[in-house]
Amino acid sequence: MSRLIAVGVGPGDPELITLKGVRLLQEADIVLTPVGDRSDTSVARTIVEAHLDPSRQQVFNQVSPMTADRGRLEDIWAEAAEDVGNWIDQGRTVAFVTLGDPCLYSTFLHLWAALQRGKRQVEVEIVPGVNSFTAAAALADVPLGLFEDRLAVLPSTAAEVQLMQALGEFETVVLMKVNRHFDRILRLLERTGRTSGAVFVKRAGLPGQKVLTDLGMVDEKDLDYLSLIIVGRGANFVEGMLG
């Protein structure tokens, strides 16, 4: 049955894609893989490449430029939605692969929104994936929640007041994509006294992965697009287990 399938492929480790994700990818006629620029290599594509059949399937890169210009983004995704709608009208099944989970800060959400704006009647199936911050927590041996702990996940572009509120009220705070905002985040962590429980993780599950428990050791070359900070209890998490 023709439809759009969003497949979360996890944070980068090819073994973290789900069995369901692999099965549905292999059933698709067309596979879309997101890139930031036409000259970029799609990380998501490298993860799924071994599961695809070029003799039967068409694979296209879907450009999603890193821009704050929402009008430009809407135009790009409106064109993509038109293509997807036309393929599905032809009876073809389209799979869109995305790093992490399709429902959390993913490029798929732009396509989904564009389909809804264009009032295209497209059946959508979403296959969840392993989030980057859960993979990072496992890699860094950091618990994300104990008992009644609360967890907040924010983009590092959030307003300072929002970041300060989260750091002041939540036991665990995940700050996504900190590469361009690291200095600002570090200042806020110092102001709230939460640097000791902070862990920096870049490229979890990918070549060049790195975990730093001392934010003072983060170098400019570490500030990869796929980087985040988990702010938790740090070495004191055992005290939380003991009450």
Secondary structure by P-SEA (a helix, b strand, c coil): cbbbbbbbccccccccccaaaaaaaaaccbbbbbbcccccccaaaaaaccccccccbbbbbbbbccccaaaaaaaaaaaaaaaaaaaaaabbbbbbbbccccccccaaaaaaaaaaaaccbbbbbbbbcccaaaaaaaaaccccccccbbbbbbcccccaaaaaaaaacccbbbbccccccaaaaaaaaaaacccccbbbbcccccccccccccccccccccccccbbbbbccccaaaaaaac
